[in-house]
Amino acid sequence: MDHHTAGDTGPDHRALVAAGITVVLWASAFVSIRASAEHFGPGALALGRLLTASIALGLVLIVKRVPPPPRQAWPGIVGSGVLWFGVYMVALNWGEQGVDAGTAAMIVNIGPIVIALLSGWMLKEGFPPMLLAGMAVSFVGAVVVGVSTSNGGSSSLTGVLLCLLAALTYGAGVVLQKPALAHATPLQVTTYGCFVGTAVTLPFIGQLVDQLPDAPLTATFNMVYLGLFPTALAFTTWSYALSRTTAGKMGATTYAVPAVVVFIAWIALDEVPGWLTLLGGAICLAGVAVSRRRRVEALPGGAPSTK
C-alpha cells in the first residue's frame, strides 16, 4: 500500500489540487475560529470541532466499509492524533485569544520549518536547496504579513507561547503522520487520528455542554463548519497529498495560508488589505513556488531519490 512514491516522479497534479483545497480550507478556519472564540473556550471549541469531524468521517468509514488501519500505522496515527488533532487545536484556539491573527499566522508558520528539519533528519528526506530557499522566502513573506496586520505590541507573552506550542505540535504531528501513510490510506489515517484527538479533548465536554446553549447560532455554525471542512475534508486532502510527496514539500505549501487568509478576509469580511499585507502574501506564494520547483534529483547510477 506504499503509494507515496508517486509524488517523487514529477509533478502530481492530483496531489497539488488536494494541497490547494487544504490550504484554502485551513485559511478559512482562521476566520471561523475568530468568529467562534468569543463564545466558546479553547478546549470546548476544539472538542466541538473534532466531534463534528469524527461523526462525519466515522459515517464515511461505515458507508465505505473501511477496515481499521493495520498495526504498523498506529504509532503515527496516535502520535499525530494527540499532538496535531488534540494539543495543536486547543493551543491555537487559546493562543488566538491573546495574539492577533497576523501575529498568530506568523508564529504558526514556524511549523513548516519544524517539518523540514524533523523530516530531513527522522524521515531521511534530506535538505534540498530549493526547498530550503523557498521556505526562507516564504518565512519572510509570513513575517511581512504578520507585521502588517498586527496591532503593535498588543500580543500577550502567553498567547505567543501558545502559538509557538501550536507550531511545534503541528510540525511534529505531520512528521509522525507521514510514516503511517505507508501502511494505511489517507482516510484511515485522518479518521483515526481525529478519533484520538477527540479522546484527548474529551475533558472539555463539561465546558462545551455549558457554553453551547448560550452561544449564538452563528458561533455554533462556525464550530460545525470547522469540523466538516477545515478538519474532516481538509485533513483528508492533506494526508492524500502527503502520501504522494515529501513532508518537507507539503509543509512548505502551507506557507500560502496567510496569503489566502488575507484574500478570504478581503472577500468575506470586507477587510481591505494594505499594500504591505499584499506584498507579504505575494512573497509567501513566491516562496511556495520556489520550494515546489524541486525536481526529483536525477540520480546518476540509480541512487535512491529522497522520499
C-alpha angles and dihedrals in degrees: 000000000000097000098150094096088078089080092059098061098070137296111344105204095192090053090049092051090048091049090049092053089050094051094050094047094045089050090052088053091068089060092046094047089051090050093049102038094084092060104034131050117238094257095043092051092049092048094047090049093048094044090053092048093045092053092048094046092042090056090051090052091051095047093046091040092229113181123226115276118269119265094256091063096054101083090057093042094050093043094049091040093055098040105032106026094033117027096026095055094048093044093049094047090048095043093053089061089068101028129056118242095255094054091042091054090049093051095043088053087073082077097082090051089053089049093050094048096044095042092046089054107030100030093037091233090142126218107280112199094227091052093050092045092049092049091051091052092047093048089055088051091050090051090050091050090047094049093045095051101036120105095230116259096348094117118109119224089234091054092050092049092048091051088049089052088050091052093049095047091046091052094046091045093056093049091049091048096053098071091047088061089064088066106028137039122261089250092053094046094047096044098047091041087054091050089053091048090050090053090050092053096043092102086073093061092104091052092049093049090049096048101039098075093051097044117100117248091251092058092049089047089053090052091051090046090052089053098046103039116018089036115027097031103027096045088050093050088045094054091044090055092041090054088059102045142023125293090235093055093046090049090053090052090063089065084083090068097086090051091051091046088057091050094047092048088050092053102033103033100026089236102155108211121228122241091259091055091049090048091051091049091050090050090051092053092045090054091051089051091051093048092052094048089083112117122203104282098257095230118207114216093025097280111171119266122232113270 
